[in-house]
């Protein structure tokens, strides 16, 4: 009986030490009055990947530099390097709750192409993702296109990107860099799905 009391006493002391050393983390949310979060480009990319992974697609890749030199070739979805594309789009994600209240949100219908649109525009001009436009088919609610503008300013160079994705049709990344010294560079990398 003495052994039992001795071990249960040690157990109580260990539990008290563990309880006092573990403190709950207080998570400060950007704005607790806003429910949910903004559109997640990362979740959308994951859904696209899970839906179409393994399906063979022929893809035409075109690279234009300064509206002059053009390089074009045919590849396929198995051999293409997806990492730079995923990285470019992933960096634009605004779904983290820290971005709540930092974007002006509007939605509107476009009767000409029968779509419903969600538009996010950065309030603070220092935010990396400046604009996000999601175009949805009015009748089946599928995403028809995503357009994103980013801007990164630094002492040495300002870089503006325009990214566009039309599911299983086109991926386009336009990059315009304006260095402090030297001439600006405009690059367009486009992937067209051949179906």
N, CA, C and O of each residue as an XYZ file, in Angstrom:
780
protein
N       0.824     -1.198      0.000
C       0.000      0.000      0.000
C       0.866      1.260      0.000
O       0.541      2.242     -0.667
N       1.984      1.228      0.760
C       2.872      2.379      0.813
C       3.491      2.649     -0.559
O       3.669      3.800     -0.958
N       3.829      1.522     -1.305
C       4.383      1.682     -2.637
C       3.372      2.375     -3.545
O       3.734      3.259     -4.322
N       2.110      1.974     -3.448
C       1.060      2.541     -4.279
C       0.892      4.033     -4.024
O       0.779      4.817     -4.966
N       0.874      4.430     -2.740
C       0.747      5.841     -2.373
C       1.972      6.616     -2.851
O       1.853      7.739     -3.341
N       3.170      6.000     -2.703
C       4.400      6.663     -3.125
C       4.374      6.912     -4.640
O       4.675      8.022     -5.081
N       4.016      5.891     -5.448
C       3.995      6.045     -6.903
C       2.873      6.971     -7.365
O       3.047      7.726     -8.321
N       1.732      6.917     -6.695
C       0.645      7.813     -7.100
C       0.985      9.257     -6.739
O       0.578     10.183     -7.441
N       1.741      9.458     -5.634
C       2.192     10.805     -5.272
C       3.167     11.356     -6.300
O       3.085     12.527     -6.669
N       4.097     10.511     -6.770
C       5.048     10.925     -7.811
C       4.300     11.256     -9.097
O       4.624     12.230     -9.777
N       3.298     10.442     -9.430
C       2.494     10.675    -10.638
C       1.750     12.007    -10.563
O       1.686     12.735    -11.554
N       1.192     12.330     -9.404
C       0.490     13.602     -9.226
C       1.457     14.770     -9.389
O       1.120     15.763    -10.033
N       2.657     14.665     -8.812
C       3.652     15.729     -8.935
C       4.054     15.911    -10.394
O       4.161     17.046    -10.859
N       4.281     14.818    -11.130
C       4.647     14.900    -12.543
C       3.529     15.544    -13.369
O       3.793     16.344    -14.267
N       2.284     15.189    -13.057
C       1.158     15.790    -13.778
C       1.054     17.285    -13.500
O       0.755     18.064    -14.405
N       1.300     17.694    -12.248
C       1.253     19.117    -11.918
C       2.357     19.891    -12.631
O       2.127     21.001    -13.110
N       3.547     19.314    -12.702
C       4.657     19.974    -13.397
C       4.342     20.099    -14.883
O       4.552     21.149    -15.490
N       3.836     19.014    -15.457
C       3.508     19.036    -16.886
C       2.408     20.047    -17.185
O       2.448     20.733    -18.206
N       1.436     20.137    -16.300
C       0.306     21.051    -16.510
C       0.741     22.507    -16.409
O       0.260     23.354    -17.163
N       1.641     22.800    -15.491
C       2.060     24.195    -15.334
C       3.068     24.610    -16.399
O       3.170     25.794    -16.720
N       3.819     23.648    -16.954
C       4.804     24.025    -17.973
C       4.183     24.161    -19.359
O       4.767     24.819    -20.220
N       3.041     23.572    -19.598
C       2.379     23.672    -20.904
C       1.350     24.787    -20.862
O       0.383     24.731    -20.103
N       1.565     25.773    -21.665
C       0.618     26.882    -21.723
C      -0.066     26.886    -23.073
O       0.535     26.537    -24.089
N      -1.295     27.274    -23.075
C      -2.026     27.363    -24.330
C      -1.511     28.540    -25.135
O      -1.250     29.618    -24.601
N      -1.369     28.307    -26.446
C      -0.966     29.390    -27.330
C      -2.186     30.218    -27.682
O      -3.238     29.689    -28.044
N      -2.029     31.492    -27.571
C      -3.107     32.390    -27.949
C      -2.873     32.802    -29.399
O      -1.859     33.419    -29.725
N      -3.827     32.454    -30.263
C      -3.713     32.783    -31.678
C      -4.499     34.049    -31.937
O      -5.714     34.108    -31.749
N      -3.772     35.058    -32.372
C      -4.422     36.327    -32.683
C      -4.866     36.293    -34.134
O      -4.045     36.125    -35.035
N      -6.145     36.449    -34.359
C      -6.652     36.439    -35.720
C      -6.700     37.862    -36.236
O      -6.829     38.820    -35.474
N      -6.591     37.975    -37.560
C      -6.533     39.289    -38.199
C      -7.765     40.120    -37.855
O      -7.654     41.289    -37.485
N      -8.903     39.522    -37.976
C     -10.139     40.232    -37.671
C     -11.170     39.195    -37.273
O     -11.740     38.526    -38.135
N     -11.414     39.055    -35.992
C     -12.296     38.001    -35.507
C     -13.757     38.231    -35.870
O     -14.582     37.339    -35.673
N     -14.099     39.415    -36.399
C     -15.492     39.658    -36.784
C     -15.804     39.096    -38.160
O     -16.974     38.969    -38.520
N     -14.774     38.756    -38.943
C     -14.985     38.203    -40.283
C     -14.887     36.689    -40.203
O     -13.896     36.145    -39.715
N     -15.920     36.014    -40.684
C     -15.925     34.562    -40.664
C     -15.253     34.035    -41.926
O     -15.284     34.685    -42.970
N     -14.642     32.844    -41.824
C     -14.062     32.200    -42.988
C     -12.744     32.811    -43.417
O     -12.008     33.390    -42.619
N     -12.470     32.661    -44.710
C     -11.248     33.216    -45.278
C     -11.460     33.449    -46.768
O     -12.526     33.142    -47.302
N     -10.452     33.990    -47.435
C     -10.546     34.252    -48.858
C     -10.258     32.985    -49.654
O      -9.852     31.967    -49.092
N     -10.470     33.054    -50.955
C     -10.248     31.937    -51.866
C      -8.828     31.402    -51.729
O      -7.874     32.174    -51.626
N      -8.693     30.079    -51.728
C      -7.375     29.452    -51.602
C      -6.921     28.910    -52.946
O      -7.470     27.925    -53.441
N      -5.927     29.545    -53.534
C      -5.353     29.052    -54.782
C      -4.636     27.724    -54.536
O      -4.604     26.865    -55.418
N      -4.060     27.550    -53.339
C      -3.375     26.295    -53.017
C      -4.348     25.128    -52.974
O      -4.052     24.052    -53.494
N      -5.498     25.331    -52.363
C      -6.498     24.265    -52.309
C      -7.033     23.962    -53.700
O      -7.260     22.802    -54.043
N      -7.236     25.012    -54.507
C      -7.708     24.818    -55.874
C      -6.693     24.006    -56.686
O      -7.080     23.092    -57.415
N      -5.393     24.330    -56.568
C      -4.361     23.579    -57.294
C      -4.335     22.118    -56.851
O      -4.179     21.218    -57.676
N      -4.487     21.884    -55.553
C      -4.502     20.517    -55.046
C      -5.696     19.749    -55.606
O      -5.565     18.585    -55.983
N      -6.854     20.394    -55.660
C      -8.042     19.754    -56.235
C      -7.832     19.422    -57.705
O      -8.197     18.337    -58.158
N      -7.237     20.366    -58.463
C      -6.962     20.128    -59.883
C      -5.993     18.955    -60.037
O      -6.187     18.085    -60.886
N      -4.945     18.943    -59.203
C      -3.959     17.873    -59.279
C      -4.606     16.520    -58.992
O      -4.385     15.554    -59.723
N      -5.410     16.453    -57.922
C      -6.061     15.197    -57.556
C      -7.058     14.739    -58.617
O      -7.271     13.539    -58.792
N      -7.666     15.683    -59.322
C      -8.637     15.332    -60.360
C      -7.959     14.826    -61.621
O      -8.432     13.865    -62.228
N      -6.859     15.452    -62.030
C      -6.268     15.146    -63.339
C      -4.917     14.444    -63.295
O      -4.355     14.154    -64.351
N      -4.382     14.166    -62.130
C      -3.071     13.506    -62.035
C      -3.118     12.148    -62.726
O      -4.056     11.371    -62.546
N      -2.089     11.881    -63.517
C      -2.018     10.591    -64.204
C      -2.621     10.595    -65.592
O      -2.341      9.699    -66.388
N      -3.451     11.592    -65.901
C      -4.022     11.669    -67.244
C      -2.989     12.268    -68.185
O      -2.375     13.287    -67.868
N      -2.792     11.642    -69.343
C      -1.788     12.173    -70.273
C      -2.336     13.357    -71.079
O      -3.413     13.272    -71.670
N      -1.590     14.445    -71.093
C      -1.952     15.618    -71.881
C      -0.752     16.050    -72.701
O       0.367     16.110    -72.193
N      -0.983     16.348    -73.957
C       0.043     16.978    -74.778
C      -0.042     18.474    -74.493
O      -1.131     19.043    -74.418
N       1.113     19.098    -74.337
C       1.164     20.517    -73.967
C       2.161     21.231    -74.879
O       3.277     20.760    -75.101
N       1.731     22.371    -75.397
C       2.615     23.227    -76.171
C       3.143     24.311    -75.237
O       2.368     25.031    -74.608
N       4.467     24.421    -75.152
C       5.083     25.440    -74.294
C       5.734     26.490    -75.184
O       6.516     26.162    -76.076
N       5.407     27.751    -74.935
C       5.972     28.860    -75.691
C       6.569     29.858    -74.710
O       5.952     30.212    -73.705
N       7.786     30.305    -75.022
C       8.457     31.324    -74.207
C       8.812     32.490    -75.123
O       9.507     32.325    -76.125
N       8.313     33.687    -74.752
C       8.638     34.911    -75.501
C       9.367     35.868    -74.567
O       8.957     36.089    -73.427
N      10.459     36.428    -75.079
C      11.236     37.371    -74.285
C      11.261     38.708    -75.007
O      11.670     38.800    -76.164
N      10.813     39.749    -74.297
C      10.782     41.119    -74.822
C      10.080     41.223    -76.178
O      10.508     41.989    -77.041
N       9.015     40.462    -76.366
C       8.241     40.477    -77.620
C       9.112     40.250    -78.845
O       8.785     40.724    -79.933
N      10.197     39.542    -78.685
C      11.113     39.286    -79.791
C      11.365     37.805    -79.931
O      10.647     37.108    -80.649
N      12.377     37.327    -79.252
C      12.768     35.925    -79.340
C      11.673     35.011    -78.790
O      11.169     35.201    -77.683
N      11.322     34.009    -79.606
C      10.291     33.053    -79.202
C      10.843     31.641    -79.314
O      11.480     31.285    -80.305
N      10.592     30.848    -78.288
C      10.983     29.444    -78.289
C       9.729     28.636    -78.011
O       8.984     28.933    -77.077
N       9.497     27.609    -78.825
C       8.278     26.833    -78.673
C       8.579     25.351    -78.880
O       9.379     24.988    -79.742
N       7.934     24.502    -78.087
C       8.082     23.058    -78.280
C       6.882     22.334    -77.678
O       6.134     22.886    -76.870
N       6.723     21.077    -78.099
C       5.628     20.236    -77.614
C       6.194     19.297    -76.558
O       7.255     18.698    -76.739
N       5.470     19.182    -75.460
C       5.864     18.277    -74.383
C       4.598     17.569    -73.895
O       3.554     17.662    -74.540
N       4.677     16.884    -72.796
C       3.468     16.266    -72.237
C       3.442     16.436    -70.729
O       4.420     16.853    -70.110
N       2.302     16.103    -70.160
C       2.082     16.347    -68.726
C       2.975     15.493    -67.834
O       3.167     15.821    -66.663
N       3.523     14.399    -68.369
C       4.401     13.548    -67.557
C       5.823     14.079    -67.464
O       6.513     13.825    -66.477
N       6.271     14.809    -68.473
C       7.671     15.244    -68.497
C       7.855     16.720    -68.166
O       8.981     17.172    -67.960
N       6.775     17.465    -68.113
C       6.878     18.901    -67.833
C       7.314     19.132    -66.387
O       6.950     18.359    -65.501
N       8.072     20.164    -66.148
C       8.493     20.523    -64.790
C       7.400     21.390    -64.158
O       7.276     22.574    -64.473
N       6.620     20.795    -63.276
C       5.484     21.497    -62.662
C       5.902     22.401    -61.506
O       5.167     23.324    -61.158
N       7.060     22.157    -60.908
C       7.458     22.888    -59.697
C       7.470     24.408    -59.874
O       6.931     25.101    -59.011
N       8.056     24.974    -60.950
C       8.040     26.436    -61.073
C       6.629     27.010    -61.242
O       6.340     28.111    -60.775
N       5.764     26.259    -61.908
C       4.381     26.719    -62.094
C       3.635     26.721    -60.764
O       2.972     27.696    -60.408
N       3.755     25.622    -60.045
C       3.073     25.520    -58.745
C       3.583     26.611    -57.806
O       2.799     27.243    -57.100
N       4.906     26.831    -57.799
C       5.497     27.850    -56.929
C       4.961     29.240    -57.272
O       4.595     30.002    -56.377
N       4.916     29.572    -58.559
C       4.448     30.897    -58.976
C       3.018     31.158    -58.519
O       2.714     32.248    -58.034
N       2.146     30.179    -58.667
C       0.754     30.354    -58.262
C       0.595     30.258    -56.742
O      -0.177     31.008    -56.145
N       1.326     29.336    -56.126
C       1.209     29.130    -54.683
C       1.578     30.381    -53.885
O       0.963     30.669    -52.858
N       2.578     31.119    -54.356
C       3.017     32.325    -53.652
C       1.947     33.415    -53.632
O       2.053     34.365    -52.856
N       0.927     33.294    -54.465
C      -0.116     34.318    -54.533
C      -1.287     34.038    -53.592
O      -2.218     34.840    -53.514
N      -1.254     32.919    -52.881
C      -2.390     32.510    -52.050
C      -2.702     33.538    -50.959
O      -1.810     33.987    -50.239
N      -3.977     33.900    -50.853
C      -4.414     34.884    -49.845
C      -5.408     34.281    -48.858
O      -6.159     35.009    -48.208
N      -5.416     32.950    -48.744
C      -6.427     32.306    -47.899
C      -6.105     32.341    -46.410
O      -6.983     32.065    -45.592
N      -4.889     32.669    -46.040
C      -4.546     32.758    -44.625
C      -5.378     33.864    -43.973
O      -5.588     34.924    -44.562
N      -5.843     33.606    -42.763
C      -6.719     34.576    -42.083
C      -6.035     35.920    -41.813
O      -6.711     36.911    -41.537
N      -4.712     35.959    -41.891
C      -4.017     37.229    -41.686
C      -4.340     38.232    -42.791
O      -4.126     39.432    -42.622
N      -4.856     37.742    -43.926
C      -5.197     38.640    -45.026
C      -6.631     39.184    -44.958
O      -7.011     40.049    -45.746
N      -7.409     38.674    -44.021
C      -8.787     39.153    -43.907
C      -8.809     40.650    -43.641
O      -8.086     41.153    -42.780
N      -9.644     41.346    -44.388
C      -9.763     42.788    -44.243
C      -8.723     43.573    -45.019
O      -8.756     44.804    -45.023
N      -7.793     42.879    -45.680
C      -6.748     43.561    -46.434
C      -7.038     43.605    -47.936
O      -6.240     44.124    -48.717
N      -8.185     43.056    -48.327
C      -8.587     43.069    -49.737
C     -10.011     43.574    -49.872
O     -10.884     43.260    -49.063
N     -10.219     44.351    -50.899
C     -11.561     44.803    -51.243
C     -12.169     43.710    -52.118
O     -11.592     43.341    -53.142
N     -13.323     43.195    -51.724
C     -13.954     42.090    -52.435
C     -15.224     42.564    -53.125
O     -16.068     43.221    -52.517
N     -15.347     42.222    -54.404
C     -16.582     42.497    -55.143
C     -16.926     41.262    -55.970
O     -16.059     40.463    -56.324
N     -18.204     41.134    -56.263
C     -18.648     40.073    -57.164
C     -19.629     40.654    -58.156
O     -20.403     41.558    -57.840
N     -19.580     40.117    -59.364
C     -20.430     40.662    -60.420
C     -20.667     39.606    -61.497
O     -19.901     38.651    -61.629
N     -21.724     39.792    -62.251
C     -22.048     38.926    -63.385
C     -21.560     39.567    -64.668
O     -21.592     40.788    -64.818
N     -21.111     38.740    -65.583
C     -20.755     39.192    -66.923
C     -21.705     38.489    -67.882
O     -21.545     37.305    -68.179
N     -22.696     39.235    -68.363
C     -23.718     38.634    -69.215
C     -23.177     38.249    -70.588
O     -23.728     37.354    -71.229
N     -22.120     38.896    -71.052
C     -21.564     38.597    -72.372
C     -21.013     37.176    -72.440
O     -21.229     36.475    -73.428
N     -20.296     36.741    -71.383
C     -19.781     35.365    -71.406
C     -20.451     34.463    -70.370
O     -19.963     33.372    -70.076
N     -21.567     34.926    -69.824
C     -22.406     34.161    -68.894
C     -21.598     33.589    -67.728
O     -21.617     32.389    -67.454
N     -20.887     34.498    -67.054
C     -20.093     34.089    -65.901
C     -20.446     34.930    -64.682
O     -21.003     36.023    -64.782
N     -20.101     34.377    -63.540
C     -20.160     35.098    -62.265
C     -18.710     35.259    -61.839
O     -17.929     34.314    -61.948
N     -18.334     36.446    -61.352
C     -16.939     36.762    -61.062
C     -16.755     37.216    -59.626
O     -17.582     37.936    -59.067
N     -15.640     36.774    -59.041
C     -15.226     37.202    -57.718
C     -13.912     37.952    -57.883
O     -12.969     37.431    -58.478
N     -13.846     39.169    -57.362
C     -12.670     40.014    -57.571
C     -12.136     40.503    -56.232
O     -12.859     41.113    -55.444
N     -10.859     40.226    -55.990
C     -10.164     40.679    -54.784
C      -9.104     41.689    -55.218
O      -8.326     41.425    -56.135
N      -9.078     42.840    -54.560
C      -8.080     43.851    -54.874
C      -7.431     44.321    -53.575
O      -8.118     44.675    -52.618
N      -6.109     44.320    -53.555
C      -5.363     44.682    -52.342
C      -5.626     46.129    -51.957
O      -5.607     47.017    -52.809
N      -5.868     46.361    -50.685
C      -6.050     47.714    -50.166
C      -4.681     48.355    -49.939
O      -4.467     49.519    -50.278
N      -3.765     47.590    -49.365
C      -2.407     48.071    -49.097
C      -1.531     47.758    -50.308
O      -1.451     46.607    -50.737
N      -0.889     48.755    -50.846
C      -0.088     48.538    -52.059
C       1.215     47.796    -51.802
O       1.957     47.525    -52.746
N       1.511     47.461    -50.558
C       2.699     46.673    -50.256
C       2.429     45.168    -50.264
O       3.362     44.374    -50.142
N       1.169     44.770    -50.405
C       0.847     43.347    -50.466
C       1.345     42.765    -51.783
O       1.249     43.413    -52.825
N       1.871     41.555    -51.742
C       2.419     40.901    -52.925
C       1.324     40.631    -53.956
O       1.465     41.002    -55.121
N       0.245     39.992    -53.538
C      -0.866     39.718    -54.454
C      -1.729     40.964    -54.541
O      -2.373     41.354    -53.567
N      -1.739     41.582    -55.706
C      -2.453     42.848    -55.894
C      -3.896     42.620    -56.329
O      -4.806     43.289    -55.837
N      -4.114     41.670    -57.258
C      -5.462     41.409    -57.771
C      -5.652     39.913    -57.960
O      -4.722     39.188    -58.311
N      -6.880     39.470    -57.721
C      -7.266     38.088    -57.965
C      -8.679     38.101    -58.527
O      -9.605     38.599    -57.886
N      -8.840     37.552    -59.729
C     -10.148     37.477    -60.384
C     -10.453     36.020    -60.673
O      -9.691     35.338    -61.358
N     -11.573     35.549    -60.147
C     -12.011     34.173    -60.370
C     -13.290     34.236    -61.195
O     -14.275     34.855    -60.791
N     -13.261     33.589    -62.351
C     -14.408     33.586    -63.257
C     -15.047     32.207    -63.222
O     -14.393     31.192    -63.462
N     -16.346     32.194    -62.916
C     -17.072     30.943    -62.740
C     -18.223     30.870    -63.739
O     -18.929     31.854    -63.961
N     -18.402     29.700    -64.335
C     -19.522     29.484    -65.232
C     -20.827     29.654    -64.450
O     -21.017     29.041    -63.400
N     -21.705     30.479    -64.967
C     -22.938     30.799    -64.263
C     -23.853     29.586    -64.091
O     -24.626     29.534    -63.134
N     -23.781     28.622    -64.989
C     -24.733     27.513    -64.975
C     -24.234     26.274    -64.249
O     -25.017     25.606    -63.573
N     -22.953     25.951    -64.371
C     -22.484     24.738    -63.695
C     -21.533     25.034    -62.523
O     -21.062     24.108    -61.862
N     -21.255     26.303    -62.267
C     -20.414     26.764    -61.148
C     -18.969     26.260    -61.201
O     -18.288     26.237    -60.176
N     -18.494     25.855    -62.385
C     -17.093     25.448    -62.524
C     -16.241     26.669    -62.844
O     -16.676     27.592    -63.532
N     -15.026     26.649    -62.331
C     -14.112     27.757    -62.588
C     -13.668     27.721    -64.050
O     -13.173     26.707    -64.540
N     -13.857     28.844    -64.730
C     -13.444     28.968    -66.125
C     -12.067     29.616    -66.243
O     -11.335     29.363    -67.200
N     -11.723     30.443    -65.275
C     -10.421     31.097    -65.339
C     -10.052     31.773    -64.038
O     -10.914     32.203    -63.271
N      -8.754     31.858    -63.804
C      -8.205     32.576    -62.649
C      -7.129     33.514    -63.168
O      -6.217     33.098    -63.881
N      -7.244     34.772    -62.805
C      -6.268     35.790    -63.206
C      -5.717     36.437    -61.942
O      -6.480     36.824    -61.057
N      -4.390     36.554    -61.855
C      -3.744     37.091    -60.659
C      -2.672     38.088    -61.078
O      -1.922     37.846    -62.024
N      -2.607     39.206    -60.369
C      -1.521     40.164    -60.553
C      -0.750     40.284    -59.249
O      -1.336     40.390    -58.171
N       0.581     40.266    -59.366
C       1.433     40.437    -58.192
C       2.425     41.559    -58.461
O       2.699     41.913    -59.607
N       2.955     42.106    -57.375
C       3.979     43.131    -57.512
C       4.926     43.035    -56.325
O       4.507     43.001    -55.168
N       6.211     42.992    -56.646
C       7.236     42.932    -55.609
C       8.218     44.063    -55.861
O       8.904     44.088    -56.883
N       8.279     44.993    -54.928
C       9.168     46.146    -55.069
C      10.369     45.981    -54.152
O      10.258     45.564    -52.999
N      11.513     46.323    -54.709
C      12.727     46.329    -53.890
C      13.613     47.460    -54.379
O      13.333     48.094    -55.396
N      14.660     47.695    -53.656
C      15.588     48.762    -54.011
C      16.225     48.514    -55.376
O      16.436     49.449    -56.148
N      16.528     47.255    -55.669
C      17.231     46.926    -56.906
C      16.319     46.682    -58.103
O      16.715     46.909    -59.246
N      15.078     46.214    -57.836
C      14.231     45.822    -58.961
C      12.767     45.731    -58.550
O      12.446     45.279    -57.451
N      11.894     46.160    -59.437
C      10.457     45.964    -59.274
C      10.027     44.866    -60.244
O      10.386     44.893    -61.421
N       9.256     43.901    -59.742
C       8.813     42.785    -60.578
C       7.300     42.689    -60.509
O       6.720     42.578    -59.429
N       6.664     42.733    -61.682
C       5.215     42.584    -61.792
C       4.938     41.281    -62.526
O       5.523     41.014    -63.576
N       4.039     40.467    -61.968
C       3.635     39.226    -62.625
C       2.148     39.252    -62.897
O       1.364     39.802    -62.123
N       1.769     38.639    -64.026
C       0.365     38.423    -64.371
C       0.236     36.941    -64.673
O       0.843     36.425    -65.612
N      -0.559     36.273    -63.866
C      -0.727     34.836    -64.009
C      -2.158     34.538    -64.441
O      -3.104     35.175    -63.978
N      -2.303     33.571    -65.325
C      -3.632     33.202    -65.811
C      -3.709     31.683    -65.939
O      -2.783     31.033    -66.422
N      -4.841     31.139    -65.493
C      -5.086     29.710    -65.645
C      -6.519     29.490    -66.080
O      -7.455     29.894    -65.390
N      -6.691     28.840    -67.242
C      -7.990     28.368    -67.705
C      -7.907     26.854    -67.651
O      -7.128     26.268    -68.402
N      -8.679     26.194    -66.791
C      -8.532     24.755    -66.570
C      -8.483     23.937    -67.853
O      -9.377     23.990    -68.698
N      -7.395     23.178    -67.956
C      -7.111     22.278    -69.071
C      -7.089     22.971    -70.425
O      -7.293     22.335    -71.459
N      -6.839     24.283    -70.417
C      -6.714     25.036    -71.660
C      -5.383     25.775    -71.705
O      -4.551     25.514    -72.574
N      -5.181     26.707    -70.759
C      -4.000     27.570    -70.810
C      -3.472     27.895    -69.418
O      -4.234     28.130    -68.480
N      -2.153     27.900    -69.311
C      -1.459     28.451    -68.152
C      -0.516     29.499    -68.713
O       0.270     29.207    -69.614
N      -0.584     30.718    -68.192
C       0.295     31.774    -68.684
C       0.871     32.554    -67.513
O       0.162     32.914    -66.574
N       2.181     32.810    -67.589
C       2.856     33.626    -66.585
C       3.635     34.708    -67.321
O       4.592     34.423    -68.041
N       3.212     35.951    -67.128
C       3.928     37.101    -67.690
C       4.710     37.750    -66.557
O       4.179     37.992    -65.473
N       5.968     38.024    -66.824
C       6.816     38.662    -65.821
C       7.481     39.881    -66.444
O       8.109     39.798    -67.499
N       7.329     41.007    -65.771
C       7.998     42.226    -66.218
C       8.872     42.717    -65.081
O       8.388     43.074    -64.007
N      10.184     42.729    -65.344
C      11.107     43.198    -64.314
C      11.708     44.524    -64.751
O      12.137     44.695    -65.892
N      11.726     45.452    -63.810
C      12.282     46.784    -64.046
C      13.420     46.991    -63.058
O      13.201     47.420    -61.925
N      14.648     46.680    -63.501
C      15.788     46.866    -62.595
C      16.153     48.339    -62.441
O      15.858     49.163    -63.306
N      16.795     48.646    -61.332
C      17.228     50.016    -61.099
C      18.258     50.424    -62.162
O      18.272     51.564    -62.627
N      19.105     49.483    -62.531
C      20.093     49.719    -63.588
C      19.806     48.750    -64.732
O      19.482     47.587    -64.489
N      19.919     49.204    -65.948
C      19.688     48.334    -67.094
C      18.278     48.470    -67.627
O      17.471     49.251    -67.123
N      18.004     47.690    -68.660
C      16.697     47.789    -69.323
C      15.720     46.776    -68.740
O      16.121     45.764    -68.166
N      14.433     47.065    -68.898
C      13.421     46.169    -68.366
C      13.322     44.924    -69.241
O      13.689     44.934    -70.416
N      12.814     43.850    -68.631
C      12.689     42.576    -69.319
C      11.260     42.085    -69.185
O      10.700     42.065    -68.089
N      10.671     41.689    -70.310
C       9.304     41.177    -70.320
C       9.324     39.753    -70.852
O       9.751     39.516    -71.982
N       8.866     38.806    -70.045
C       8.870     37.395    -70.419
C       7.456     36.841    -70.318
O       6.753     37.095    -69.341
N       7.041     36.082    -71.334
C       5.754     35.398    -71.307
C       6.006     33.910    -71.507
O       6.551     33.492    -72.528
N       5.605     33.121    -70.521
C       5.695     31.666    -70.618
C       4.262     31.152    -70.664
O       3.472     31.401    -69.754
N       3.936     30.429    -71.738
C       2.552     29.960    -71.916
C       2.527     28.472    -72.214
O       3.305     27.965    -73.021
N       1.617     27.789    -71.543
C       1.388     26.358    -71.741
C      -0.030     26.205    -72.257
O      -0.984     26.625    -71.602
N      -0.172     25.598    -73.447
C      -1.494     25.350    -74.007
C      -1.727     23.836    -74.035
O      -0.920     23.082    -74.579
N      -2.825     23.414    -73.449
C      -3.180     21.999    -73.444
C      -3.745     21.657    -74.817
O      -4.686     22.298    -75.287
N      -3.162     20.636    -75.463
C      -3.613     20.229    -76.796
C      -4.585     19.058    -76.612
O      -4.189     17.955    -76.233
N      -5.859     19.326    -76.889
C      -6.880     18.292    -76.666
C      -7.690     18.084    -77.906
O      -8.599     17.254    -77.918
